[in-house]
Amino acid sequence: MKRIVAAAGMVILLLAVGLPAGAQSLKDADFTLPSISGEKIRLSQFRGKKNVMISFVPAAFTPVCSDQWPGYNLARGLFESHDAVILGITVDSIPALHAWTRQMGPELWFPVLSDFWPHGEVASKFGLLRSDGVSERALIFIDKEGIIREILVSDINKRPDLESCSVALDKLTPK
């Protein structure tokens, strides 16, 4: 098990590769968040069924965030070939997320979740809530057993590249 220290802002994440998702110890932790579709999405609902990539983005209506998630629409086949779903999470409210996703263009194929209230609770659980109230730009790759296999924290002003996603997704899929 290794602790991840992110260079972006010298944040020390509260998660580790090899631990259950959301856990700071071997005790499993879970989360449920509202989606813009009106559903409540629970991380554990994918356990045993799908690999998961959680995509934390800092804020709606920002240029990098508005470029990152639509890019996943173009790469949908990459995720499907790895039997993976994306959970997009931001600390913005549901009304703001509705407006933002409509502005971005074609409907996103993955759930967009609001970590607005209690503000940033899930981002905080993962050690990704910044002191300015937004989350780090981070991707967390979780296998079907619910174990974190890869954590990528990007500069808040740079979109993570798809090649890094592909390499991380490969770690989730048994050969």
Secondary structure, DSSP 8 states (H G I E B T S, - for coil): -EEEE-SGGG-EEEEEETSBTT-SSSS----EEEBTTS-EEEGGGGTTT-EEEEEE-S-TT-HHHHHHHHHHHHTHHHHHHTTEEEEEEESS-HHHHHHHHHHHSS--SS-EEE-TTTTTHHHHHTT-B-TTSSB-EEEEEE-TTSBEEEEEEE-TTS---HHHHHHHHHHHS--
